[in-house]
Amino acid sequence: MERWGNVEESHNLNMSETEIKQKFQLLKKDSASNHNLLKSRSCEFCLKTGKRGTPLGIKFWYQGNENWRHNIPQIGKDAETGCIGCS
């Protein structure tokens, strides 16, 4: 969400499981840590540096590599496609 602006589209309450997996990257929050916050910081790092973050030193991406692809805009709705593969 860091990349595509302040306004996020409304979500269909009847999304399929596939749509949910495409749109959300939910992580756990427990008494020891807030992993969604770690993910958010990782996204902020990527936006600033062009390198995907590695929360806890782990390379979480499942598609692509650590570099933001140069053919994808840095900011705006089309930037969301650059986040695919990063969880």
C-alpha positions in Angstrom: 0.0 0.0 0.0 3.0 2.3 0.5 3.5 2.4 -3.3 0.0 2.9 -4.7 -1.1 5.9 -2.7 -3.3 7.0 0.2 -6.6 5.8 -1.3 -7.1 2.0 -1.4 -9.9 0.5 -3.4 -12.9 -0.9 -1.5 -12.7 -4.7 -1.1 -15.4 -7.0 -2.2 -16.7 -8.8 0.9 -17.3 -11.9 -1.2 -13.8 -12.4 -2.5 -12.7 -15.8 -3.5 -9.7 -17.4 -1.8 -7.6 -16.8 -4.8 -8.5 -13.1 -4.8 -7.7 -12.8 -1.1 -4.3 -14.4 -1.6 -3.6 -11.9 -4.5 -4.6 -8.9 -2.5 -3.4 -9.5 1.1 -0.2 -10.5 2.8 -1.4 -11.2 6.3 1.1 -12.1 8.9 0.7 -13.0 12.5 0.7 -10.7 15.6 1.4 -12.3 18.9 2.7 -11.3 22.3 6.3 -11.5 21.0 6.1 -9.5 17.8 4.0 -7.7 15.2 5.0 -9.3 11.9 2.7 -7.1 9.9 4.7 -4.1 11.2 7.9 -5.8 10.2 6.4 -6.4 6.7 5.4 -2.7 6.6 8.9 -1.6 7.4 10.3 -4.0 4.8 8.0 -2.3 2.2 9.1 1.1 3.3 12.8 0.0 2.8 12.0 -1.2 -0.7 10.3 2.0 -1.6 13.3 4.0 -0.5 16.1 1.8 -1.8 14.7 -0.3 -4.7 15.7 -3.4 -2.8 13.1 -5.7 -1.2 13.5 -5.8 2.6 14.5 -8.9 4.6 12.6 -8.8 7.9 14.5 -10.9 10.5 17.2 -11.4 7.8 14.9 -13.7 5.8 14.4 -13.3 2.0 10.6 -13.8 1.9 10.0 -13.3 -1.8 8.7 -16.2 -3.8 8.9 -14.6 -7.2 11.7 -12.4 -8.6 14.7 -11.3 -6.6 15.7 -8.6 -4.2 15.6 -5.8 -6.8 12.5 -3.8 -7.7 12.0 -4.4 -11.4 13.0 -1.3 -13.4 10.1 -1.6 -15.8 7.5 -1.2 -13.1 6.6 2.3 -11.8 7.8 3.2 -8.3 4.5 4.7 -7.2 0.9 4.5 -8.4 -1.7 1.8 -9.0 0.6 0.0 -11.6 3.3 -0.3 -8.9 1.3 -3.0 -7.2 2.4 -5.5 -9.8 6.0 -5.1 -8.5 4.9 -6.3 -5.1 3.8 -9.7 -6.5 6.1 -12.4 -5.2 7.0 -10.5 -2.0 5.3 -11.8 1.0 
